[in-house]
């Protein structure tokens, strides 16, 4: 009886030894690190009432305050079980119309009476959490959706004047799709072309909200 019990126990230990590492390898295989480099077109959206205006209006649509612009960024992250988490830096050029000034950013009259129009730049540290609806490790494309959180500052610069800065934050809805362009023979590395889009939902400070339509190259590698 004791011998039979020991034999069953030994079989159980061997079974666990064979199964558990396999599951662990499977879990590791679903984890991929990635580097993303991208750029996009930023179209202002929403209404703005926190500005000074030569037209003395209390509220205006985005297209009456800002012109479309662009953004560029780079980020690193990880894909695990269809969840993509990334952290990166993003720069957005803010093209404000000459007739409006958002918040406390006033136009100045130069020493010779000429109007000084400042430049505006937005710098962000951005966290994205997205979910892929198909498994990119086994398929050639993967649509995704998620949320983005950004913390940054907008700068106002003009030649001959001290620069001004305002700290702000942003919450956005992310959406897009990735297409696999290349994969290594061992499938430990691959490259994708990603549609990187977002709609800014809420913002603080004087930053504009945008509909961002862009693209990125992403390089994946298993750790």
C-alpha positions in Angstrom: 0.0 0.0 0.0 2.8 2.4 0.9 4.7 1.5 -2.3 1.6 2.2 -4.4 1.0 5.5 -2.6 4.7 6.5 -3.3 4.4 5.5 -6.9 1.2 7.6 -7.4 2.9 10.6 -5.7 6.0 10.3 -7.9 3.8 10.2 -11.0 2.0 13.3 -9.8 5.3 15.2 -9.2 6.5 14.3 -12.6 3.2 15.4 -14.2 3.4 18.8 -12.4 7.0 19.2 -13.3 6.1 18.7 -17.0 3.0 20.9 -17.0 3.9 23.9 -14.9 7.0 24.9 -16.9 5.0 24.6 -20.1 2.4 27.0 -18.8 5.1 29.3 -17.6 6.7 29.3 -21.1 3.3 30.0 -22.6 2.8 33.0 -20.4 6.3 34.4 -21.2 5.7 33.9 -24.9 2.7 36.3 -24.7 4.8 39.1 -23.3 6.5 41.4 -25.8 8.4 44.7 -25.3 8.0 47.4 -28.0 9.4 50.7 -29.2 7.0 53.1 -31.0 7.9 56.1 -33.1 5.1 58.1 -34.7 3.5 61.4 -35.8 0.0 62.7 -36.5 -2.4 65.4 -37.6 -4.1 67.3 -34.8 -7.5 68.9 -35.5 -8.9 71.0 -32.7 -12.3 70.1 -31.3 -14.7 71.4 -28.6 -15.7 74.8 -27.4 -13.5 77.3 -25.5 -14.6 80.1 -23.2 -11.4 80.8 -21.2 -9.8 83.3 -23.5 -9.3 87.0 -24.2 -10.6 88.2 -27.5 -10.5 91.2 -29.7 -14.1 90.3 -30.7 -15.3 90.2 -27.1 -17.0 86.8 -27.4 -17.7 84.6 -24.4 -17.4 81.2 -26.2 -16.2 80.0 -29.5 -15.8 76.7 -31.4 -12.4 75.2 -31.7 -12.0 76.2 -35.4 -12.4 79.9 -34.4 -9.6 79.7 -31.8 -7.1 77.1 -33.2 -5.7 76.0 -36.5 -5.0 72.3 -37.2 -1.5 71.2 -36.2 0.8 68.2 -35.8 2.4 66.0 -33.1 5.4 63.7 -32.9 6.3 61.2 -30.2 8.2 58.2 -29.1 7.3 55.6 -26.4 8.2 52.3 -25.0 5.9 49.7 -23.7 4.8 46.1 -23.3 2.2 43.8 -24.9 0.9 41.1 -22.6 -2.3 39.0 -23.2 -3.6 41.6 -25.7 -3.1 44.5 -23.2 -0.7 47.2 -24.4 0.8 49.6 -21.8 3.2 52.3 -23.0 4.8 55.5 -21.6 6.3 58.1 -23.9 7.0 61.7 -24.7 4.9 63.7 -27.2 5.3 67.2 -28.7 2.4 69.1 -30.2 2.6 72.4 -32.0 -0.2 74.7 -31.0 -1.4 76.9 -33.9 -3.5 79.6 -32.3 -5.4 82.0 -34.5 -4.2 85.6 -34.4 -7.6 87.0 -33.1 -7.9 84.9 -30.0 -5.7 84.2 -26.9 -6.6 81.4 -24.7 -6.4 82.0 -20.9 -3.9 84.5 -19.7 -1.7 84.4 -22.7 -1.9 87.9 -24.0 -0.6 89.4 -27.1 2.0 92.1 -26.5 2.6 95.3 -28.4 6.3 95.7 -29.2 8.5 98.8 -28.5 7.6 100.2 -32.0 3.9 99.5 -31.6 3.8 96.3 -33.6 1.8 93.4 -32.4 3.9 90.5 -31.1 2.3 87.1 -31.8 3.8 84.4 -29.5 4.4 80.7 -30.4 2.8 78.0 -28.4 4.2 74.5 -27.8 2.8 71.5 -25.9 5.1 69.0 -24.2 3.6 65.8 -22.7 4.5 62.7 -20.8 1.8 60.3 -21.9 0.6 56.9 -20.5 -1.6 54.7 -22.8 -3.5 51.6 -21.8 -5.0 49.8 -24.9 -6.6 46.4 -25.5 -6.2 44.5 -28.8 -9.3 42.7 -30.1 -7.2 40.0 -31.9 -3.9 38.3 -30.9 -1.2 40.1 -32.8 1.3 37.4 -32.0 -0.6 34.9 -34.1 -2.4 37.2 -36.6 -1.3 39.9 -39.1 -3.6 42.7 -37.8 -5.1 43.8 -34.5 -7.7 46.6 -33.9 -7.5 48.2 -30.5 -9.1 50.7 -28.2 -8.2 52.2 -24.9 -7.5 55.4 -22.9 -4.6 57.8 -22.7 -3.5 60.0 -19.8 -1.1 62.9 -20.4 0.6 65.4 -18.0 2.6 68.2 -19.5 3.0 71.9 -20.1 2.3 74.5 -22.7 4.9 77.1 -23.4 4.5 80.6 -24.8 7.6 82.1 -26.5 8.2 85.4 -28.3 11.4 87.0 -29.4 12.6 89.5 -26.8 10.1 88.5 -24.1 10.4 86.1 -21.2 8.8 82.7 -21.9 5.7 81.6 -19.9 4.5 78.1 -19.0 1.3 76.5 -17.9 1.0 72.9 -16.4 -1.9 70.9 -17.7 -3.3 67.4 -18.1 -5.4 65.4 -20.5 -7.7 62.4 -20.8 -8.3 60.9 -24.3 -10.0 57.9 -25.9 -7.6 55.9 -28.1 -8.5 53.7 -31.2 -6.7 52.2 -34.2 -5.4 49.1 -35.8 -2.0 47.5 -36.2 -0.7 45.6 -39.3 2.2 43.3 -39.2 4.9 44.2 -41.7 7.6 41.7 -40.9 8.3 38.8 -38.5 11.5 36.9 -37.7 11.7 33.2 -38.4 11.5 32.3 -34.7 8.7 34.8 -34.2 10.5 36.5 -31.3 10.6 39.8 -33.1 8.2 41.6 -35.5 7.5 45.1 -36.9 4.0 46.7 -37.3 2.5 49.7 -38.9 0.0 51.2 -36.5 -2.9 53.6 -37.0 -2.5 55.8 -33.9 -5.7 57.9 -33.2 -7.2 59.5 -30.2 -10.0 61.9 -29.3 -9.3 64.3 -26.4 -12.2 64.1 -23.9 -11.1 66.4 -21.0 -8.2 68.8 -20.5 -7.0 71.2 -17.9 -5.3 74.6 -18.2 -5.1 76.3 -21.5 -4.3 73.4 -23.8 -6.5 72.7 -26.8 -8.3 69.4 -27.3 -7.8 67.6 -30.6 -8.9 64.8 -32.8 -5.5 63.1 -33.5 -5.1 61.0 -36.6 -1.6 59.5 -37.1 0.6 56.6 -37.7 3.6 54.9 -36.1 6.2 52.2 -36.6 6.4 49.7 -33.8 9.2 47.2 -33.1 8.3 44.2 -30.9 10.8 41.8 -29.2 10.4 39.1 -26.6 12.4 39.8 -23.5 
